[in-house]
Amino acid sequence: MRLLGNSSQTAKNFLAAWRVASRIVAMGLLGASLILAQSSGVGTTAQNSPQTLKVTTRLVQVNVVVQDKKGQPVDGLTKDDFTLFDQSKPQTIASFSQERGRVLPAPDHEALPPNVFTNRFDQTGQAPGSVTIILFDALNTPLTDQVYARQQLVKFLRQVQPQDHVAIYFLTTQLKVLLEFTQDATTLLHALDKLQGYPSPSLESPAQSEAAAGDQVFPQIEEFLKAAAGRFDDFYAINRAETTSVALEVIAHHVAHVPGRKSLVWVSGSFPIAIGMDGDTLAPPDREVRTFLREIERAARALNDANIAVYPVDARGLMAPGQFSAANRDTLGGFGPGRPQRLGPDQNNFATMNTLAERTGGHAFYNTNDIQGSVRKAVSDGQSNYELAYYPNHGKWDGKFHEIKLKVDRPGLQIHYRKGYFASADFSNTQEDRKASLATAVVSPIDASSLSIRTQVNRLPAPNTGTLEFTVGLDLHEIMLEESAGRHKGSIEMIFVQKGANPTVLSMDSKTIEFNFEQKRYDELVASGISIVKHVPIAAGTTSVRVIVRDSQSAATGSVTIPIKSFFEN
C-alpha cells in the first residue's frame, strides 16, 4: 500500500476481523454491492493502538413532524414556536430549518470518469432529498401474512408520487437489495414481482407436540419433547432478533450520507423484545430468559446517527388480541434498567415495534388491515418536517439515555420526534465493537456511506497483469483527527476484501494507517483530499473487490464494492 508515506500490516487485527466475519457469514448474512471514489494524497505510519479523541460538546439534532388534527403537514412554523427540554431542562435551539418534499432536478455533475467508483449518491445519479426504505421482513413474518402484506405494498407502489424516492430491501436469513432508490412506480412494481414468499424456519420451529404424540406417550417423554421444542423456539427467537438488528444497522450505515430525514418502513411480524418473560409463570430453568434491549439499542443508535425514523408496520393485519391493551403501550419503558414486566405474545412483539419507533421518531402501526395506508403515512411524514439542533447544557456525557421533550406553541397540533439520545462521552470503540463493525462491513449486502470514498481502479501492465491498482480517495473533513502540539493525528483501518460469485470471501488484506500531519500539510489535504494507493493481486475466482475504510476515532465506516470482470476481459 502506498500513501506517499508508509504503513504496516496488523495481522492480529486482520485475523480477528476474519474470525468474526466468518461467524457472521455462517449465519447467512452475505454480501452484494455498491461503489466509491476521490483525489490526491499523503502519508502515514501504522500502529496497533490508535489515539482516542475526547468529545465534550455535541450538537444534538431532532427532526419533528408537525401535523394538524386531520393529519396534514403544518408549514410556516418558526423556532420561537418550539420549546425544547433535555432531562426536563430547557435548551436553546441553535439552528432551525424546515424540509419540504420536492421533485429533485437531475444531477448537475458530470458522469464519473471510466474506472472510478463511489458510494456517494450525489455522484452516481442517485440524489434523493427525502427517501423511504421499505424493508419487507420475511424472517419475522409467517408465510400467509407475507402474501397479504405484498398485495398491500403493490397497492401503495401504484400510487407513488413524483416526490417519493423509494428503495425496497428484503430480509430472510440475509439482507437483499431488490431495488435502490427510484421514483418510477413501474420499476418498483417489477422489483416487487421478484419477491417470492419465504417460509421462515424461525417461525416453523417444532410445535409443542401433544397432538403428534397422542395419548400413548409417557408423561416424561412428553415433557422432554416440550422442553426440546421450547429450546428450539429460544434459539430461533435469539437468531431472529440478532439478525434483524444487524440488518437495521447495515441499512443505517448505507444511507448515512444521504442528507435529511429518512423513513424506514419495516413491514414485519416483528420479533419479541424478551423471551422467558411472558405469561404468568416463570420459565423452566433450562430455558433462555433474556431481553433484546442491547440489540435494539445498537440499532436505534445507528438509525438515529443516520437520521432515520422507523415506521414498523405489522404484516399480520387485524388481529384484535384480547390480552393487548393500549394502556400498556411501551410496557418496557424503553431502555431503562430493571426487569421488564411479563408480556403476552402480541404485546412482546408490539413492544419491540413501539420502542424502535419512539426512539427514532417514527410511528408503529399494528392491529390494522390498512397496511398500504400505513406505508403512505410513513412516506408522507418524510415530505415535510422541521429540523432543530441544540448543544445540551447538562455537561453529563455519561452514556445514559437522555429524554427529549418538545412542545409547540400552537393549539391543536400533534408532533412526532425521537424521544431521546444516549449521551455517550466517547464513541463506542472497544475492541469488540471494532471487530463487529469491520465484520459487518465485510459481509454486508450493501455498502456503508458514513465515510465517502472515491476509488480509481487500473490494471497493471506485464509482468503484473493479474494485479489491480486501487487509488482510494478520502475526504479529510470526515476523518476525526486530534490536534496536539501543532500536529493533526489519527488513524484509519483499511481492508481489501476479494469475493467470489456466491459471494464467498476469498481473501482479505488489512492495514492500520496512522495520520500525523503538520498544520501546513493538513491544510493542503483538507483542500485536496487524501489518496491511498494499494496494489492487490487478484485471487482466482474473484468477481468483486470491496474496499472498506473505518475511522479509528469516530468508528465511521465507508465501503465500496467494485466488480472486476471488465478489467480482465482483454
VEXFIVO-729422 format. One record per residue (C-alpha): residue in one letter; residue number from 1; y, z, x. Coordinates in nm, 3 decimals. Example, Ala and Ser with C-alpha at 12.3 -4.5 7.8 and 13.67 -1.06 7.14 Angstrom:
BEGIN
   aa     i         y         z         x
    A     1    -0.450     0.780     1.230
    S     2    -0.106     0.714     1.367
END
This chain:
BEGIN
   aa     i         y         z         x
    M     1     0.000     0.000     0.000
    R     2     0.341    -0.090     0.139
    L     3     0.654     0.096     0.031
    L     4     0.882    -0.002     0.314
    G     5     0.758     0.331     0.442
    N     6     0.412     0.487     0.449
    S     7     0.165     0.670     0.227
    S     8    -0.177     0.837     0.249
    Q     9    -0.473     0.840     0.015
    T    10    -0.560     1.161    -0.164
    A    11    -0.934     1.119    -0.201
    K    12    -0.976     1.457    -0.362
    N    13    -0.734     1.370    -0.642
    F    14    -0.899     1.033    -0.689
    L    15    -1.245     1.184    -0.729
    A    16    -1.116     1.448    -0.970
    A    17    -0.948     1.184    -1.188
    W    18    -1.259     0.968    -1.171
    R    19    -1.485     1.251    -1.294
    V    20    -1.255     1.331    -1.587
    A    21    -1.220     0.961    -1.673
    S    22    -1.597     0.918    -1.663
    R    23    -1.643     1.202    -1.911
    I    24    -1.388     1.052    -2.148
    V    25    -1.547     0.708    -2.118
    A    26    -1.880     0.866    -2.205
    M    27    -1.720     0.994    -2.528
    G    28    -1.626     0.638    -2.615
    L    29    -1.250     0.636    -2.552
    L    30    -1.244     0.296    -2.386
    G    31    -0.960     0.068    -2.277
    A    32    -0.777    -0.251    -2.388
    S    33    -0.444    -0.399    -2.260
    L    34    -0.065    -0.446    -2.244
    I    35     0.174    -0.517    -1.946
    L    36     0.457    -0.410    -1.682
    A    37     0.749    -0.517    -1.415
    Q    38     1.086    -0.453    -1.170
    S    39     1.286    -0.502    -0.827
    S    40     1.333    -0.418    -0.452
    G    41     1.216    -0.106    -0.273
    V    42     1.197     0.169    -0.016
    G    43     0.950     0.401     0.144
    T    44     0.797     0.741     0.148
    T    45     0.515     0.955     0.277
    A    46     0.234     1.117     0.079
    Q    47     0.149     1.484     0.034
    N    48    -0.105     1.676    -0.172
    S    49     0.146     1.930    -0.310
    P    50     0.435     1.764    -0.494
    Q    51     0.757     1.962    -0.541
    T    52     0.840     2.117    -0.878
    L    53     1.180     2.071    -1.039
    K    54     1.314     2.370    -1.233
    V    55     1.499     2.282    -1.552
    T    56     1.707     2.547    -1.728
    T    57     1.922     2.340    -1.965
    R    58     1.770     2.096    -2.210
    L    59     1.906     1.866    -2.476
    V    60     1.706     1.902    -2.798
    Q    61     1.712     1.604    -3.036
    V    62     1.650     1.636    -3.408
    N    63     1.610     1.336    -3.638
    V    64     1.696     1.405    -4.001
    V    65     1.609     1.203    -4.311
    V    66     1.858     1.278    -4.592
    Q    67     1.786     1.168    -4.950
    D    68     1.929     1.224    -5.295
    K    69     1.738     1.357    -5.597
    K    70     1.592     1.010    -5.658
    G    71     1.458     0.982    -5.304
    Q    72     1.721     0.728    -5.196
    P    73     1.874     0.750    -4.845
    V    74     2.220     0.904    -4.822
    D    75     2.472     0.736    -4.593
    G    76     2.814     0.839    -4.472
    L    77     2.748     1.199    -4.365
    T    78     2.930     1.336    -4.061
    K    79     2.850     1.600    -3.802
    D    80     3.058     1.852    -3.998
    D    81     2.822     1.820    -4.294
    F    82     2.537     1.979    -4.095
    T    83     2.478     2.335    -3.976
    L    84     2.204     2.385    -3.717
    F    85     2.018     2.705    -3.626
    D    86     1.780     2.777    -3.338
    Q    87     1.585     3.101    -3.390
    S    88     1.841     3.188    -3.661
    K    89     2.132     3.148    -3.415
    P    90     2.395     2.880    -3.497
    Q    91     2.416     2.594    -3.249
    T    92     2.689     2.347    -3.151
    I    93     2.593     1.987    -3.225
    A    94     2.663     1.797    -2.903
    S    95     2.601     1.445    -3.033
    F    96     2.561     1.283    -3.374
    S    97     2.474     0.933    -3.493
    Q    98     2.321     0.751    -3.789
    E    99     2.048     0.493    -3.752
    R   100     2.015     0.235    -4.029
    G   101     1.739    -0.015    -4.084
    R   102     1.832    -0.365    -3.976
    V   103     1.689    -0.709    -3.921
    L   104     1.674    -0.740    -3.544
    P   105     1.807    -1.051    -3.372
    A   106     1.584    -1.246    -3.139
    P   107     1.579    -1.105    -2.786
    D   108     1.869    -1.242    -2.583
    H   109     1.694    -1.209    -2.247
    E   110     1.518    -1.487    -2.063
    A   111     1.141    -1.508    -2.062
    L   112     0.962    -1.321    -1.786
    P   113     0.903    -1.525    -1.470
    P   114     0.549    -1.652    -1.404
    N   115     0.301    -1.384    -1.294
    V   116     0.537    -1.100    -1.389
    F   117     0.421    -0.835    -1.636
    T   118     0.595    -0.541    -1.805
    N   119     0.533    -0.258    -2.050
    R   120     0.888    -0.282    -2.183
    F   121     0.900    -0.408    -2.542
    D   122     1.255    -0.535    -2.497
    Q   123     1.138    -0.760    -2.212
    T   124     0.834    -0.909    -2.386
    G   125     0.996    -1.039    -2.705
    Q   126     0.893    -0.725    -2.897
    A   127     1.204    -0.519    -2.958
    P   128     1.157    -0.315    -3.276
    G   129     1.452    -0.100    -3.376
    S   130     1.269     0.129    -3.619
    V   131     0.893     0.097    -3.614
    T   132     0.595     0.208    -3.815
    I   133     0.249     0.254    -3.671
    I   134    -0.036     0.257    -3.924
    L   135    -0.337     0.442    -3.786
    F   136    -0.642     0.367    -4.000
    D   137    -0.868     0.660    -3.915
    A   138    -1.232     0.573    -3.989
    L   139    -1.358     0.855    -3.766
    N   140    -1.244     1.118    -4.016
    T   141    -1.283     0.920    -4.339
    P   142    -1.600     0.868    -4.546
    L   143    -1.704     0.504    -4.575
    T   144    -1.646     0.482    -4.953
    D   145    -1.291     0.615    -4.913
    Q   146    -1.223     0.363    -4.635
    V   147    -1.278     0.078    -4.882
    Y   148    -1.024     0.219    -5.127
    A   149    -0.769     0.300    -4.857
    R   150    -0.797    -0.050    -4.715
    Q   151    -0.727    -0.200    -5.059
    Q   152    -0.416     0.017    -5.087
    L   153    -0.294    -0.091    -4.743
    V   154    -0.335    -0.456    -4.841
    K   155    -0.106    -0.393    -5.140
    F   156     0.153    -0.236    -4.911
    L   157     0.139    -0.513    -4.650
    R   158     0.200    -0.776    -4.917
    Q   159     0.539    -0.610    -4.972
    V   160     0.650    -0.583    -4.609
    Q   161     1.026    -0.634    -4.584
    P   162     1.216    -0.816    -4.303
    Q   163     1.336    -0.482    -4.162
    D   164     0.980    -0.342    -4.139
    H   165     0.826    -0.351    -3.790
    V   166     0.461    -0.259    -3.831
    A   167     0.165    -0.217    -3.597
    I   168    -0.194    -0.145    -3.704
    Y   169    -0.437     0.064    -3.498
    F   170    -0.796     0.155    -3.585
    L   171    -0.973     0.476    -3.483
    T   172    -1.350     0.517    -3.462
    T   173    -1.504     0.674    -3.153
    Q   174    -1.239     0.472    -2.970
    L   175    -0.885     0.364    -3.047
    K   176    -0.846    -0.009    -3.112
    V   177    -0.534    -0.222    -3.146
    L   178    -0.566    -0.451    -3.447
    L   179    -0.209    -0.580    -3.421
    E   180     0.102    -0.487    -3.228
    F   181     0.448    -0.477    -3.386
    T   182     0.533    -0.764    -3.616
    Q   183     0.743    -0.832    -3.926
    D   184     0.509    -1.105    -4.053
    A   185     0.312    -0.990    -4.359
    T   186     0.063    -1.276    -4.324
    T   187    -0.023    -1.176    -3.968
    L   188    -0.059    -0.813    -4.076
    L   189    -0.296    -0.903    -4.359
    H   190    -0.500    -1.122    -4.125
    A   191    -0.533    -0.829    -3.884
    L   192    -0.644    -0.603    -4.168
    D   193    -0.910    -0.860    -4.264
    K   194    -1.074    -0.787    -3.928
    L   195    -1.108    -0.422    -4.020
    Q   196    -1.466    -0.353    -4.117
    G   197    -1.590    -0.027    -4.264
    Y   198    -1.716     0.223    -4.011
    P   199    -1.984     0.478    -4.113
    S   200    -1.865     0.772    -3.905
    P   201    -2.162     0.962    -3.763
    S   202    -1.936     1.266    -3.760
    L   203    -1.934     1.260    -4.141
    E   204    -2.302     1.172    -4.175
    S   205    -2.436     1.481    -3.997
    P   206    -2.764     1.638    -4.109
    A   207    -2.750     1.787    -4.455
    Q   208    -2.848     2.138    -4.543
    S   209    -3.198     2.016    -4.610
    E   210    -3.310     2.221    -4.909
    A   211    -3.390     1.922    -5.130
    A   212    -3.564     1.736    -4.849
    A   213    -3.767     2.041    -4.758
    G   214    -3.880     2.123    -5.110
    D   215    -4.036     2.446    -5.229
    Q   216    -4.322     2.422    -4.978
    V   217    -4.112     2.511    -4.672
    F   218    -4.140     2.863    -4.535
    P   219    -3.811     3.058    -4.556
    Q   220    -3.796     3.090    -4.177
    I   221    -3.823     2.713    -4.130
    E   222    -3.566     2.655    -4.400
    E   223    -3.322     2.889    -4.226
    F   224    -3.391     2.717    -3.893
    L   225    -3.314     2.376    -4.043
    K   226    -2.992     2.505    -4.199
    A   227    -2.881     2.656    -3.870
    A   228    -2.959     2.333    -3.681
    A   229    -2.761     2.129    -3.935
    G   230    -2.473     2.372    -3.902
    R   231    -2.464     2.338    -3.525
    F   232    -2.457     1.959    -3.563
    D   233    -2.165     1.998    -3.804
    D   234    -1.981     2.213    -3.548
    F   235    -2.039     1.960    -3.271
    Y   236    -1.912     1.670    -3.480
    A   237    -1.608     1.865    -3.604
    I   238    -1.509     1.951    -3.247
    N   239    -1.561     1.590    -3.135
    R   240    -1.351     1.455    -3.423
    A   241    -1.064     1.698    -3.359
    E   242    -1.054     1.629    -2.985
    T   243    -1.090     1.251    -3.017
    T   244    -0.821     1.227    -3.287
    S   245    -0.577     1.447    -3.096
    V   246    -0.616     1.238    -2.780
    A   247    -0.563     0.919    -2.985
    L   248    -0.236     1.058    -3.123
    E   249    -0.121     1.141    -2.769
    V   250    -0.212     0.792    -2.647
    I   251    -0.010     0.631    -2.926
    A   252     0.287     0.856    -2.846
    H   253     0.284     0.758    -2.479
    H   254     0.250     0.391    -2.574
    V   255     0.567     0.373    -2.788
    A   256     0.766     0.638    -2.598
    H   257     1.008     0.378    -2.459
    V   258     1.089     0.228    -2.799
    P   259     1.431     0.367    -2.898
    G   260     1.499     0.555    -3.219
    R   261     1.286     0.739    -3.469
    K   262     0.936     0.607    -3.529
    S   263     0.693     0.671    -3.815
    L   264     0.319     0.715    -3.764
    V   265     0.128     0.672    -4.089
    W   266    -0.207     0.842    -4.035
    V   267    -0.442     0.719    -4.311
    S   268    -0.730     0.963    -4.284
    G   269    -0.954     1.223    -4.439
    S   270    -0.824     1.446    -4.156
    F   271    -1.020     1.699    -3.953
    P   272    -1.046     2.076    -4.011
    I   273    -0.786     2.294    -3.846
    A   274    -1.056     2.556    -3.786
    I   275    -1.434     2.590    -3.805
    G   276    -1.636     2.900    -3.883
    M   277    -1.344     3.050    -4.078
    D   278    -1.391     2.901    -4.423
    G   279    -1.549     3.064    -4.720
    D   280    -1.580     3.433    -4.796
    T   281    -1.842     3.532    -4.538
    L   282    -1.847     3.539    -4.162
    A   283    -2.007     3.251    -3.976
    P   284    -2.358     3.309    -3.830
    P   285    -2.344     3.440    -3.472
    D   286    -2.488     3.116    -3.331
    R   287    -2.217     2.900    -3.494
    E   288    -1.883     2.797    -3.346
    V   289    -1.578     2.999    -3.456
    R   290    -1.254     2.846    -3.333
    T   291    -0.931     2.671    -3.428
    F   292    -0.797     2.338    -3.309
    L   293    -0.441     2.463    -3.270
    R   294    -0.436     2.385    -2.897
    E   295    -0.534     2.021    -2.959
    I   296    -0.280     1.989    -3.241
    E   297    -0.012     2.149    -3.022
    R   298    -0.069     1.896    -2.740
    A   299    -0.050     1.608    -2.986
    A   300     0.263     1.747    -3.153
    R   301     0.440     1.787    -2.819
    A   302     0.363     1.428    -2.718
    L   303     0.470     1.296    -3.060
    N   304     0.798     1.490    -3.052
    D   305     0.870     1.374    -2.697
    A   306     0.828     1.016    -2.819
    N   307     1.043     1.079    -3.131
    I   308     0.756     1.007    -3.371
    A   309     0.733     1.158    -3.719
    V   310     0.377     1.183    -3.853
    Y   311     0.302     1.096    -4.216
    P   312    -0.060     1.192    -4.291
    V   313    -0.190     1.003    -4.597
    D   314    -0.518     1.134    -4.735
    A   315    -0.751     0.835    -4.770
    R   316    -0.967     1.024    -5.021
    G   317    -0.717     0.979    -5.301
    L   318    -0.703     1.208    -5.605
    M   319    -0.946     1.498    -5.572
    A   320    -0.788     1.783    -5.773
    P   321    -0.967     2.051    -5.572
    G   322    -0.980     2.372    -5.774
    Q   323    -0.959     2.601    -5.474
    F   324    -0.639     2.444    -5.339
    S   325    -0.303     2.580    -5.444
    A   326     0.038     2.451    -5.347
    A   327     0.133     2.812    -5.289
    N   328    -0.099     2.816    -4.989
    R   329     0.070     2.524    -4.818
    D   330     0.072     2.561    -4.438
    T   331    -0.166     2.856    -4.467
    L   332    -0.193     2.893    -4.092
    G   333     0.177     2.940    -4.045
    G   334     0.192     2.678    -3.771
    F   335     0.105     2.763    -3.411
    G   336     0.174     3.135    -3.420
    P   337    -0.067     3.387    -3.271
    G   338    -0.337     3.561    -3.470
    R   339    -0.648     3.464    -3.658
    P   340    -0.596     3.214    -3.942
    Q   341    -0.681     3.307    -4.298
    R   342    -1.006     3.176    -4.438
    L   343    -0.969     2.833    -4.590
    G   344    -1.162     2.622    -4.835
    P   345    -1.288     2.282    -4.712
    D   346    -0.999     2.085    -4.855
    Q   347    -0.738     2.342    -4.751
    N   348    -0.878     2.328    -4.399
    N   349    -0.803     1.956    -4.373
    F   350    -0.473     1.978    -4.563
    A   351    -0.355     2.248    -4.321
    T   352    -0.402     2.003    -4.031
    M   353    -0.201     1.738    -4.216
    N   354     0.077     1.980    -4.310
    T   355     0.105     2.125    -3.961
    L   356     0.134     1.786    -3.786
    A   357     0.382     1.660    -4.047
    E   358     0.604     1.967    -4.034
    R   359     0.601     1.993    -3.655
    T   360     0.715     1.629    -3.620
    G   361     0.949     1.588    -3.917
    G   362     0.719     1.380    -4.137
    H   363     0.559     1.449    -4.474
    A   364     0.195     1.488    -4.577
    F   365     0.060     1.300    -4.880
    Y   366    -0.269     1.414    -5.034
    N   367    -0.435     1.450    -5.372
    T   368    -0.281     1.120    -5.489
    N   369    -0.417     0.776    -5.568
    D   370    -0.087     0.609    -5.472
    I   371    -0.172     0.551    -5.106
    Q   372     0.038     0.237    -5.083
    G   373     0.337     0.422    -5.231
    S   374     0.292     0.697    -4.974
    V   375     0.292     0.442    -4.692
    R   376     0.605     0.276    -4.832
    K   377     0.777     0.617    -4.848
    A   378     0.696     0.679    -4.479
    V   379     0.834     0.337    -4.382
    S   380     1.149     0.389    -4.590
    D   381     1.220     0.720    -4.414
    G   382     1.238     0.534    -4.085
    Q   383     1.502     0.292    -4.210
    S   384     1.788     0.540    -4.244
    N   385     1.820     0.871    -4.062
    Y   386     2.060     1.084    -3.862
    E   387     2.012     1.195    -3.503
    L   388     2.157     1.530    -3.397
    A   389     2.134     1.676    -3.047
    Y   390     2.228     2.015    -2.908
    Y   391     2.195     2.234    -2.598
    P   392     2.023     2.558    -2.709
    N   393     2.221     2.872    -2.627
    H   394     1.925     3.111    -2.624
    G   395     1.857     3.088    -2.249
    K   396     1.491     3.173    -2.310
    W   397     1.269     2.894    -2.183
    D   398     0.955     3.098    -2.227
    G   399     0.716     2.835    -2.360
    K   400     0.722     2.984    -2.711
    F   401     0.776     2.791    -3.033
    H   402     1.139     2.797    -3.146
    E   403     1.211     2.741    -3.513
    I   404     1.486     2.497    -3.609
    K   405     1.666     2.528    -3.942
    L   406     1.911     2.270    -4.067
    K   407     2.144     2.286    -4.364
    V   408     2.353     2.008    -4.516
    D   409     2.679     2.095    -4.689
    R   410     2.630     1.865    -4.987
    P   411     2.468     1.973    -5.317
    G   412     2.155     1.806    -5.450
    L   413     2.032     1.660    -5.121
    Q   414     1.688     1.700    -4.964
    I   415     1.625     1.676    -4.590
    H   416     1.322     1.625    -4.366
    Y   417     1.319     1.712    -3.996
    R   418     1.088     1.866    -3.739
    K   419     1.072     2.241    -3.777
    G   420     1.093     2.336    -3.412
    Y   421     1.001     2.276    -3.048
    F   422     0.832     2.450    -2.757
    A   423     1.090     2.600    -2.520
    S   424     0.897     2.533    -2.202
    A   425     1.062     2.646    -1.877
    D   426     0.887     2.368    -1.689
    F   427     0.694     2.060    -1.780
    S   428     0.324     2.142    -1.806
    N   429     0.199     2.015    -1.474
    T   430    -0.109     2.217    -1.387
    Q   431    -0.398     2.059    -1.201
    E   432    -0.592     2.046    -1.527
    D   433    -0.305     1.876    -1.711
    R   434    -0.258     1.629    -1.424
    K   435    -0.625     1.529    -1.427
    A   436    -0.630     1.495    -1.805
    S   437    -0.308     1.290    -1.806
    L   438    -0.434     1.045    -1.544
    A   439    -0.780     1.021    -1.701
    T   440    -0.627     0.938    -2.040
    A   441    -0.408     0.671    -1.878
    V   442    -0.718     0.518    -1.715
    V   443    -0.924     0.478    -2.032
    S   444    -0.652     0.447    -2.297
    P   445    -0.678     0.129    -2.506
    I   446    -0.301     0.080    -2.490
    D   447    -0.051     0.113    -2.208
    A   448     0.195     0.401    -2.172
    S   449     0.569     0.334    -2.157
    S   450     0.726     0.670    -2.067
    L   451     0.795     0.509    -1.728
    S   452     0.896     0.144    -1.739
    I   453     0.718    -0.081    -1.488
    R   454     0.765    -0.439    -1.383
    T   455     0.485    -0.589    -1.174
    Q   456     0.461    -0.923    -0.997
    V   457     0.114    -1.045    -0.901
    N   458     0.028    -1.308    -0.638
    R   459    -0.298    -1.425    -0.485
    L   460    -0.310    -1.400    -0.107
    P   461    -0.391    -1.712     0.096
    A   462    -0.703    -1.756     0.311
    P   463    -0.880    -1.568     0.456
    N   464    -0.794    -1.304     0.190
    T   465    -0.837    -1.527    -0.116
    G   466    -1.023    -1.251    -0.303
    T   467    -0.724    -1.017    -0.278
    L   468    -0.423    -0.988    -0.509
    E   469    -0.081    -0.861    -0.406
    F   470     0.086    -0.631    -0.661
    T   471     0.460    -0.564    -0.629
    V   472     0.524    -0.271    -0.862
    G   473     0.888    -0.215    -0.957
    L   474     1.016     0.118    -1.092
    D   475     1.347     0.239    -1.233
    L   476     1.459     0.536    -1.022
    H   477     1.665     0.666    -1.318
    E   478     1.335     0.753    -1.488
    I   479     1.179     0.942    -1.197
    M   480     1.269     1.310    -1.168
    L   481     1.390     1.390    -0.815
    E   482     1.509     1.724    -0.683
    E   483     1.835     1.725    -0.488
    S   484     1.830     1.954    -0.185
    A   485     2.043     1.954     0.132
    G   486     2.183     1.610     0.057
    R   487     1.839     1.450     0.002
    H   488     1.655     1.346    -0.315
    K   489     1.289     1.446    -0.315
    G   490     0.998     1.391    -0.547
    S   491     0.667     1.209    -0.572
    I   492     0.461     0.978    -0.791
    E   493     0.090     0.919    -0.829
    M   494    -0.023     0.557    -0.848
    I   495    -0.368     0.429    -0.947
    F   496    -0.503     0.073    -0.948
    V   497    -0.796     0.053    -1.191
    Q   498    -1.024    -0.252    -1.197
    K   499    -1.207    -0.306    -1.526
    G   500    -1.482    -0.537    -1.639
    A   501    -1.519    -0.716    -1.970
    N   502    -1.665    -0.415    -2.157
    P   503    -1.415    -0.272    -2.039
    T   504    -1.609    -0.077    -1.777
    V   505    -1.422     0.091    -1.492
    L   506    -1.548    -0.084    -1.178
    S   507    -1.312     0.056    -0.915
    M   508    -1.016     0.293    -0.875
    D   509    -0.774     0.334    -0.584
    S   510    -0.542     0.636    -0.600
    K   511    -0.233     0.721    -0.392
    T   512     0.024     1.001    -0.396
    I   513     0.362     0.877    -0.274
    E   514     0.643     1.111    -0.176
    F   515     1.011     1.018    -0.203
    N   516     1.266     1.166     0.036
    F   517     1.595     0.972     0.026
    E   518     1.928     1.031     0.189
    Q   519     2.220     1.006    -0.054
    K   520     2.326     0.655     0.056
    R   521     1.975     0.513     0.025
    Y   522     1.926     0.690    -0.305
    D   523     2.244     0.532    -0.449
    E   524     2.124     0.188    -0.334
    L   525     1.784     0.231    -0.501
    V   526     1.930     0.363    -0.824
    A   527     2.124     0.037    -0.847
    S   528     1.847    -0.200    -0.733
    G   529     1.525    -0.029    -0.837
    I   530     1.234     0.058    -0.612
    S   531     0.927    -0.156    -0.549
    I   532     0.588    -0.072    -0.401
    V   533     0.358    -0.339    -0.260
    K   534    -0.021    -0.299    -0.274
    H   535    -0.296    -0.542    -0.166
    V   536    -0.604    -0.499    -0.387
    P   537    -0.940    -0.663    -0.300
    I   538    -1.082    -0.763    -0.638
    A   539    -1.437    -0.647    -0.711
    A   540    -1.696    -0.883    -0.862
    G   541    -1.686    -0.882    -1.242
    T   542    -1.326    -0.758    -1.269
    T   543    -1.137    -0.907    -1.562
    S   544    -0.821    -0.691    -1.555
    V   545    -0.634    -0.450    -1.331
    R   546    -0.441    -0.158    -1.480
    V   547    -0.154    -0.018    -1.274
    I   548    -0.075     0.347    -1.356
    V   549     0.228     0.541    -1.232
    R   550     0.280     0.912    -1.306
    D   551     0.588     1.114    -1.211
    S   552     0.453     1.432    -1.048
    Q   553     0.756     1.636    -1.155
    S   554     0.802     1.538    -1.522
    A   555     0.446     1.414    -1.591
    A   556     0.597     1.097    -1.747
    T   557     0.348     0.811    -1.721
    G   558     0.368     0.432    -1.736
    S   559     0.090     0.177    -1.717
    V   560     0.037    -0.197    -1.739
    T   561    -0.287    -0.392    -1.779
    I   562    -0.290    -0.733    -1.612
    P   563    -0.553    -0.999    -1.690
    I   564    -0.651    -1.163    -1.361
    K   565    -0.871    -1.457    -1.459
    S   566    -0.591    -1.712    -1.417
    F   567    -0.535    -1.608    -1.054
    F   568    -0.885    -1.723    -0.956
    E   569    -0.924    -2.041    -1.160
    N   570    -0.834    -2.273    -0.871
END
